[in-house]
């Protein structure tokens, strides 16, 4: 039963990534909304959902998803990189007005 669940999840991840790559983030997000809550312990699922949020400039949601991925696996490199990127975006928004003065 576990193998079937993993194959289904992996298939959904593939569809979500394909949808995002084709520019249909609504479909991709719908897929993640189905898979994400069902797979809280899969860092890859949570991290890829974070990537989708980052793609749409939804930094708060991306940070949440990367955090969920890191709860599942504190050493998951894609989530570490994604979280660091979101942090950089937030810092740049704080620094930009100061630099422009």
Secondary structure, DSSP 8 states (H G I E B T S, - for coil): -HHHHHHHHHHHHHHHHHHHHTT-HHHHHHHHHHHTGGGTT-HHHHHHHHHHHHHTT-HHHHHHHHHHHHHH-TT-HHHHHHHHHHHHHHHHHHHHHHHH-
